[in-house]
Structures are given as C-alpha cells and as structure tokens.
Amino acid sequence: MALYKYLALNENSKKIKASSEADSSLQLTDILKAEGLFLLWCKEQPAKEIKKYKLKANELTEFSKEISAMLHAGVTVIRALEIMLNRDIKPVIKATYERLVQGLQQGNQLSTALAEQNGAFPELMINMFRAGEESGQLDKTAAKMADYYDKEYKLQNKIKAAMTYPIILLVILVGVMLIIFTVVLPTFFTLFKDMELPFVTKVVMAISSGLINYWFYLLLTLFILIALIDYLVKRPAVSIAIDRAKLKLTSVGKLLKIIYTARFARTLSSLYASGISIIDAITIAMNIIGNKYIQAQFHDVRWRLLNGESLSNSLAPVEGLDSKLISTVLIGEETGKLEDMLNSVADNFEYEAELATARLVALLEPAFIVIMAVVVGFVMLSVMLPIMTLYNNIG
C-alpha cells in the first residue's frame, strides 16, 4: 500500500485535507466515496526509508522468549506482538515490531514478516521459525532460539569483559606516552641545547618534535590509513587472507578456533533438530561462523555432502574448526544421536572458550605492563644520559 495526501469535499462542500493508505488513486476514490467524500486532488507520498537496525543477541533472546511464552499460552502471533508493542522498548525496535504486525495483517507468516525487516533478524532465526511453522511447533522453536541467543550473548559478554582490562591498559599506555612526549620531555630538551646528544635522545627528541609540530598531518595520515585498511578489509580476497592469518596466531588462533567451532556446532544442532535438511543447515551455519576463510571452504563441504559423503568426512578437511568436532560428529552419526552430540560439543567448546580467553588475558596484562615499562625506561634513559653528561662536564 502507498500513502496518499488528498484534498476532498464533504457533503457540506467543506474542503478536507488529510492522508490515507491505498493501493492506487482509484481505490482511494472508492474509499473516500464510501465515507461520503468527493476526491478533488491526491498525491502519492514517497515511502519512508526504513532505518536499518540489527537486533542484538540479548534483544533476539527477549523477542524469542516472549513469542514462545505467549504462543504456548494460546495467544496468537499478532496479539503477542501487539502486547510486546505496549512495553517499554527502544523506538527502533518498536518500529520493527509495528512493521511485523503490518506484515502479519497482510496474511504473511511470521518467518516471511521477519525476512522483510531489512536485516533486523538473522537468517538463522528466519529459517528456524519457518521450520517451526511447517512442523506446527513454533512455540518450541522460539524457545530453542531464546536458549541459543542467550548462550551466544553470555559468551560474547564474557569475552568482552575479559578484554576490558587489557584495552584499558593499552589506552593508559598511549595516553601516558602522549603526555610524556608532548608535555614532559620538551621542558627537559631546553636544557640540552648546543650539546652533543646520544642517539637515544635524538630519536626521542625527533618523536616529541614530530608529535608537537606535525600533529595535524600525523592525525590526517592516521585517518587515511584507517580508511585504506577498512577499504582493503572489505575486499573478499583480503578479508579471507586476514581471517586465515588470524587462525595462524599462536594463542589467539587457538581461542578463535574454539569460538568458531562452538558457534558452528550450536547453530548446526539447532537447525538439525528443527528438521531442516543437513545441506540447508550447513549453508546457514557456515554464515554464522564469522570467519571468511572457514566459510569459503564450506562450498566443498556442500559438494561432498551432495555426492553422498558423511557429514564427518565432509567436515574433516576444513581448516579452522577444532578436530574434536569431527570425532564428535562421527560418534553422533554412528549412534544416531547427532543432535545430542552437537549440543554436547558446543557446551564443551563454550566452556573451553571461557578458559582460553582467561588464559589469553592473563598473558596480555603482564605483556602490556612490560611494554609500558620498556617505553618509559627508554624515555628515562634518553633524558638521563645527557643530564649525566652535563653533570660530568660541570664537574
């Protein structure tokens, strides 16, 4: 439907300016005629651009929980969304829910309405809800999605919390260095005029002078570098190469493998349990991993599955997933309990991800402190050497 602004006359020949939704100007004429109005003029208004907003894991959890609980209680989907609209929620989420209600009122299923929300809901949820609608178990599917996104949110929060302290240390390090080079050191360098300075002091003076005199150009160069890196990272070949390099890093690579494997196993388990075919499940799950290099290898996985190979054999050559996943999938195939085994390995990897993150942070904290000590020591040495030389000359 389009929105029309119109000018009409009522039975008393009074002009009325208003707006109304209709499929066409002819339909608008019929609508107004039924209301006793005679259309004089109308103009179609441009459609409002939908503000793009992607729901976060905790918001998806809340949405799925509400839908599951109300459907289980016998409330219709439209009524459930109308109840959710009356709650205290972000305006952008409220606008998304309103569009969902409009989609449902037009006769669409919930999964179709979700898919029309400009990327607000992830592909995984859309496909899971579609499977739930087909099986008549949408309430149970929504409960699974609530559990899935709740675990995803908790894992993300634990990783963010673990990385907070090292990031604070890094910010403090940069801040302290800027203060030393731009405020503290220039007061010392006035003492060293007309002196033969050590190489260390010359380097520090050059850095300090550069930061003070050319800060604008340095800042501009930094912005250009950031923009260039952002452009290159968006190139498929570059992003694949970067994601592959991440996996090669000693400690970080191991942690990332665990996180990617946990995410893949959890997603595949949820999709498989909902009755989605293994080929479609693999296609959806590979986009959830978050690594372009691993994702690129899944085209071969799909090809091997289509040619009749087992899931464990198809996944075996993929570089970037933990080898424990392959053995777990093999056991699940042999015992006929693939869903349970995938759930089990996902829980195990999520726990390992927490431990690996804690270990990585434990290494990063002293590393930043050592870097800070080395830099401060280097600066102190650059100041102390000429002072000692000056003192000896006076002596």
Order of alpha helices (4+ residues) and beta strands (2+ residues): beta-beta-alpha-beta-alpha-alpha-alpha-alpha-alpha-alpha-alpha-alpha-alpha-alpha-alpha-alpha-alpha-alpha-alpha-alpha
